[in-house]
Amino acid sequence: MSALAFDLRSTAGWLVADARGRVVGRVECPMYGSSPEEPDALSVRSGFLARRRRLVPAETIEQIDGGTKVIGLRVERDAIRTFL
């Protein structure tokens, strides 16, 4: 399914994988900025005991599989910024 046709607001808990298929983490919550109706990014928890957060911009999402609840990215996980 196209990422543009999918509602990112309902993806909390979904698995996120990078362009090589490596796990980035799980979606913690959508992040809003330019519009209160449409998320600009996803906060993804990763690392030991899910201590690290990564900010995954919506434009880096390549595909979304609603059946397996996996979000595939078009970039590698090293290109995704961490925060807090």
RAQUISUL-V931455 format. One record per pair of residues at least 24 apart in sequence whose ideal C-beta (glycine too) atoms are under 10 Angstrom apart, sorted by the first residue. I is the first residue (numbers start at 1). GAP is how many residues later the second one is. If there is no record, write none. Layout:
i:I gap:GAP
i:I gap:GAP
This chain:
i:1 gap:62
i:1 gap:63
i:1 gap:64
i:1 gap:65
i:1 gap:66
i:2 gap:59
i:2 gap:60
i:2 gap:61
i:2 gap:62
i:3 gap:55
i:3 gap:56
i:3 gap:57
i:3 gap:58
i:3 gap:59
i:3 gap:60
i:3 gap:61
i:3 gap:68
i:3 gap:69
i:3 gap:70
i:3 gap:71
i:4 gap:54
i:4 gap:55
i:4 gap:57
i:4 gap:60
i:5 gap:59
i:6 gap:55
i:6 gap:57
i:6 gap:58
i:6 gap:59
i:6 gap:60
i:6 gap:65
i:7 gap:31
i:7 gap:32
i:7 gap:57
i:8 gap:30
i:8 gap:31
i:8 gap:32
i:8 gap:33
i:8 gap:34
i:8 gap:48
i:8 gap:50
i:8 gap:53
i:8 gap:56
i:8 gap:63
i:9 gap:28
i:9 gap:29
i:9 gap:30
i:10 gap:56
i:11 gap:28
i:11 gap:31
i:11 gap:33
i:11 gap:50
i:11 gap:53
i:11 gap:55
i:11 gap:58
i:11 gap:60
i:12 gap:30
i:12 gap:31
i:13 gap:32
i:13 gap:56
i:14 gap:28
i:14 gap:30
i:14 gap:50
i:14 gap:51
i:14 gap:52
i:14 gap:54
i:14 gap:55
i:14 gap:56
i:14 gap:57
i:15 gap:29
i:15 gap:50
i:15 gap:53
i:15 gap:54
i:15 gap:55
i:15 gap:56
i:15 gap:57
i:16 gap:26
i:16 gap:28
i:16 gap:29
i:16 gap:30
i:16 gap:38
i:16 gap:40
i:16 gap:44
i:16 gap:45
i:16 gap:54
i:16 gap:55
i:16 gap:56
i:16 gap:57
i:16 gap:61
i:16 gap:64
i:17 gap:45
i:17 gap:46
i:17 gap:48
i:17 gap:53
i:17 gap:54
i:17 gap:55
i:17 gap:56
i:17 gap:60
i:18 gap:38
i:18 gap:42
i:18 gap:44
i:18 gap:54
i:18 gap:55
i:18 gap:56
i:18 gap:57
i:18 gap:58
i:18 gap:59
i:18 gap:60
i:18 gap:61
i:18 gap:62
i:19 gap:41
i:19 gap:43
i:19 gap:53
i:19 gap:54
i:19 gap:55
i:19 gap:56
i:19 gap:57
i:19 gap:58
i:19 gap:60
i:20 gap:53
i:20 gap:55
i:20 gap:56
i:20 gap:57
i:21 gap:49
i:21 gap:51
i:22 gap:51
i:22 gap:54
i:22 gap:55
i:22 gap:56
i:23 gap:47
i:23 gap:54
i:24 gap:30
i:24 gap:32
i:24 gap:47
i:24 gap:49
i:24 gap:51
i:24 gap:52
i:24 gap:53
i:24 gap:56
i:25 gap:25
i:25 gap:27
i:25 gap:28
i:25 gap:29
i:25 gap:31
i:25 gap:52
i:25 gap:55
i:26 gap:24
i:26 gap:43
i:26 gap:45
i:27 gap:29
i:27 gap:42
i:27 gap:44
i:28 gap:25
i:28 gap:26
i:29 gap:24
i:30 gap:28
i:31 gap:24
i:31 gap:25
i:31 gap:26
i:31 gap:27
i:31 gap:52
i:41 gap:39
i:41 gap:40
i:42 gap:29
i:43 gap:40
i:43 gap:41
i:44 gap:27
i:44 gap:29
i:44 gap:33
i:44 gap:36
i:44 gap:38
i:46 gap:31
i:46 gap:34
i:46 gap:36
i:47 gap:35
i:51 gap:33
i:52 gap:30
i:52 gap:31
i:52 gap:32
i:53 gap:28
i:53 gap:29
i:53 gap:30
i:53 gap:31
i:54 gap:26
i:54 gap:27
i:54 gap:28
i:54 gap:29
i:55 gap:25
i:55 gap:26
i:55 gap:27
i:55 gap:28
i:55 gap:29
i:56 gap:24
i:56 gap:25
i:57 gap:24
